[in-house]
Amino acid sequence: MKKNILTTLAAVAAASMTVSSAIAAEATVGVDFSSAYVFRGVTLNDGFVAQPSLEVSGLPIDIGVWGNMDLEDMDGALEGGQFSEIDIYGSYAIPVEGVDASIGYTEYTYPNGGVADREVGLTIGAPEGTPASPYLSLYYGLDGAIDSSFYGEFGIGQEVELEEGLTLGLGALIGYLSPDEGTDGFSHYQLSASLAYDFITASFAYIDTVDSDVLGDAYDVEFVGTLGLSYGF
C-alpha cells in the first residue's frame, strides 16, 4: 500500500511538472516536518509527522495534493512510517473587485481505511497588501465523517521583511464548529509566528480551546513546531 501511494504521488508530481512547462503554469513542491498533526484544533497525531505537498497554479483552477505521513505512532493507534491521509483539492479565484475570493473543493482520503471526507469551501479576504490581511473561510462537509458539518474560521496575518530575504510572519485565527452531531460553538484559537528565508520556513503555533465542550477530548496538543522546505518552478 505504501509503495502504491508513493508511486501515485510521483505520477501526480511528474504530470504537474509537464503541465506547468507546457502552459506556463507555476508549481510548488514542499514538505513540512512538524512536532504534531493538529487540524482545526483537533489533534490527529501528537508525534512527529512529515507532510509533503504539490500545488499547481496559473491554470483556470489551482490544484494540489497533500499528504500526512506519521513518523511516530499515536499511543499505538497509528503506525509510524505510513501515510495516514492524502488530500486532493482544487480552488477557483472568483473575480470580485476589491476582495480576494475563492471557492474550493477538498477530498480527504485515508489509505489505511475509512470513508473519504468531502468538503466545499469559500474564502473571502482583503486584497494583497492590506494591513493585517483579514480573511474569513467557510466550509461545509458533503460526505464522510464531516457530512453536514460546518466550520468557519476568521484570521489575520502580517508579514514583515526583517532584512533582504528574511521575513517574519505573525498570525492569529479563531474557529467556529457546528458538527452534524455534537456541540456548536467557537472551537479554538491559534497564534503563530514564522521565519522564512529562501526555501526554508520555521514556524511555531500555540493552540487553545475557546469552549472546551466543542472539541472535547479531540484537543490534546498546545504547541506545534514546524520546519518547512519548498521549491517553486
Legacy VTK file of the C-alpha trace (Angstrom):
# vtk DataFile Version 3.0
C-alpha trace
ASCII
DATASET POLYDATA
POINTS 233 float
0.000 0.000 0.000
2.782 2.434 0.932
4.577 1.726 -2.355
1.369 2.366 -4.328
0.816 5.672 -2.546
4.349 6.880 -3.243
4.028 5.802 -6.884
0.785 7.755 -7.204
2.320 10.886 -5.664
5.307 10.629 -8.008
2.994 10.274 -11.006
0.994 13.337 -9.944
4.210 15.317 -9.493
5.508 14.305 -12.945
2.198 15.165 -14.611
2.040 18.528 -12.841
5.580 19.433 -13.942
4.667 18.534 -17.525
1.540 20.676 -17.387
3.357 23.627 -15.815
6.024 23.525 -18.518
3.511 23.226 -21.339
1.202 26.095 -20.394
3.447 28.319 -18.270
1.690 27.404 -15.041
3.583 27.528 -11.760
4.153 24.556 -9.475
5.337 24.446 -5.876
6.584 21.289 -4.187
7.341 21.148 -0.497
7.448 19.179 2.720
6.772 20.168 6.332
8.244 18.343 9.316
6.051 19.003 12.353
6.096 18.003 16.010
2.395 17.044 15.764
-0.520 16.989 13.325
-3.272 19.339 14.506
-6.154 20.181 12.162
-8.668 22.859 13.138
-7.769 22.396 16.781
-8.151 18.604 16.672
-5.053 16.510 17.464
-4.730 13.830 14.789
-1.223 12.771 15.833
0.674 14.002 18.872
4.004 12.744 17.466
6.296 13.812 14.642
4.893 13.854 11.106
6.072 14.672 7.574
3.626 16.433 5.253
4.637 16.593 1.561
2.642 18.724 -0.865
2.428 19.715 -4.506
0.369 22.590 -5.928
-0.048 23.859 -9.476
-1.353 27.397 -10.032
-1.889 29.519 -13.127
-4.495 27.169 -14.573
-8.208 28.041 -14.674
-8.229 26.352 -11.259
-5.424 25.766 -8.769
-4.959 22.081 -7.982
-2.915 20.280 -5.367
-2.221 17.150 -3.398
-1.160 16.995 0.258
-0.254 14.060 2.482
0.438 13.264 6.103
2.995 10.574 6.969
3.164 9.568 10.620
6.813 9.344 11.664
5.742 8.280 15.140
2.694 6.317 16.188
-0.010 7.903 18.350
-0.458 5.847 21.510
-0.389 2.686 19.417
-3.392 3.792 17.323
-1.375 4.872 14.281
1.625 3.061 12.806
4.730 5.154 12.184
6.215 5.432 8.692
2.921 5.270 6.794
0.624 7.780 5.157
-2.488 8.236 7.260
-4.049 10.839 4.969
-3.807 12.071 1.379
-5.883 15.073 0.283
-6.671 16.256 -3.234
-8.029 19.751 -3.673
-8.872 22.435 -6.201
-9.805 26.101 -5.944
-11.058 28.810 -8.272
-10.456 32.533 -7.791
-13.711 34.471 -8.068
-13.238 37.758 -9.974
-14.714 40.181 -7.427
-13.420 43.750 -7.328
-11.938 44.890 -4.032
-11.564 41.462 -2.382
-9.708 38.197 -2.840
-12.328 35.470 -3.034
-12.157 31.810 -3.980
-14.247 28.668 -3.868
-12.761 25.233 -3.393
-13.300 21.507 -3.027
-11.246 19.048 -0.964
-11.349 15.273 -0.827
-9.724 13.795 2.286
-8.698 10.164 1.770
-7.332 7.660 4.284
-5.059 4.919 2.865
-5.364 2.743 5.983
-9.142 2.589 5.761
-12.160 4.774 6.317
-14.641 6.576 4.115
-13.350 9.658 2.309
-14.430 13.050 3.627
-15.551 15.628 1.062
-15.884 19.340 1.625
-16.613 22.594 -0.210
-15.331 25.954 0.924
-15.473 29.698 0.369
-12.718 32.130 1.385
-13.012 35.920 1.308
-10.015 38.063 2.168
-8.667 41.567 1.915
-6.605 42.414 -1.197
-2.862 41.760 -1.095
-1.022 44.468 0.813
-3.863 45.235 3.232
-2.587 45.650 6.811
-3.237 42.527 8.918
-4.711 40.774 5.828
-8.036 39.696 7.430
-9.872 36.734 5.925
-12.983 34.615 6.501
-13.199 30.967 5.424
-16.393 28.882 5.461
-16.508 25.099 4.901
-19.350 22.594 4.590
-18.976 18.822 4.638
-20.606 16.808 1.866
-19.713 13.230 2.802
-17.939 11.005 5.303
-17.419 11.871 8.956
-17.862 15.610 8.242
-21.120 15.201 6.304
-23.482 18.136 7.026
-20.914 19.748 9.343
-19.966 23.439 9.155
-16.645 25.030 10.056
-15.828 28.731 9.897
-12.535 30.495 10.515
-11.627 34.160 10.852
-7.985 35.139 10.849
-5.437 37.888 10.389
-1.786 37.804 9.389
1.087 40.159 8.740
4.499 39.702 7.131
7.461 41.949 7.899
10.746 41.861 5.981
13.452 41.990 8.641
16.250 42.147 6.091
16.720 41.106 2.494
15.419 37.572 2.077
14.364 37.143 5.722
10.651 37.516 6.523
8.814 37.409 9.828
5.197 36.263 9.744
2.640 36.692 12.543
-0.891 35.327 12.550
-3.975 34.679 14.654
-7.236 32.858 13.991
-10.382 31.677 15.707
-12.528 28.763 14.594
-16.245 28.005 14.890
-17.566 24.458 14.568
-21.113 23.227 14.018
-20.956 19.434 13.617
-23.818 17.276 12.389
-23.812 15.735 15.858
-22.285 17.381 18.893
-21.834 20.806 20.453
-21.819 24.000 18.365
-19.577 26.885 19.273
-16.197 28.559 18.989
-13.789 25.652 18.999
-10.276 27.036 19.311
-7.913 29.900 18.649
-4.379 29.795 17.306
-1.438 32.183 17.498
1.507 31.642 15.166
4.882 33.066 14.227
7.268 32.120 11.428
10.634 33.000 9.940
11.184 32.399 6.230
14.465 32.551 4.370
14.734 31.437 0.750
13.197 27.926 0.602
13.202 27.310 4.399
10.470 28.300 6.853
10.492 27.681 10.606
7.202 28.249 12.414
5.615 27.867 15.822
1.943 27.728 16.771
0.082 27.899 20.074
-3.407 26.362 20.061
-6.028 26.541 22.813
-9.747 25.876 23.146
-12.395 28.568 23.442
-15.277 26.317 24.524
-13.846 23.022 25.773
-17.162 21.249 25.142
-16.859 21.742 21.367
-13.663 19.740 20.764
-13.741 17.701 23.960
-11.041 15.011 24.135
-10.071 15.675 20.496
-7.993 18.635 21.733
-4.653 17.451 23.115
-1.672 19.436 21.752
-0.993 23.080 22.622
2.312 23.717 20.854
3.353 22.717 17.334
6.741 23.448 15.782
7.297 23.071 12.039
10.262 23.173 9.670
9.152 23.608 6.058
11.044 23.266 2.779
9.575 24.409 -0.549
10.615 24.942 -4.137
8.739 26.658 -6.966
9.222 26.118 -10.676
LINES 1 234
233 0 1 2 3 4 5 6 7 8 9 10 11 12 13 14 15 16 17 18 19 20 21 22 23 24 25 26 27 28 29 30 31 32 33 34 35 36 37 38 39 40 41 42 43 44 45 46 47 48 49 50 51 52 53 54 55 56 57 58 59 60 61 62 63 64 65 66 67 68 69 70 71 72 73 74 75 76 77 78 79 80 81 82 83 84 85 86 87 88 89 90 91 92 93 94 95 96 97 98 99 100 101 102 103 104 105 106 107 108 109 110 111 112 113 114 115 116 117 118 119 120 121 122 123 124 125 126 127 128 129 130 131 132 133 134 135 136 137 138 139 140 141 142 143 144 145 146 147 148 149 150 151 152 153 154 155 156 157 158 159 160 161 162 163 164 165 166 167 168 169 170 171 172 173 174 175 176 177 178 179 180 181 182 183 184 185 186 187 188 189 190 191 192 193 194 195 196 197 198 199 200 201 202 203 204 205 206 207 208 209 210 211 212 213 214 215 216 217 218 219 220 221 222 223 224 225 226 227 228 229 230 231 232
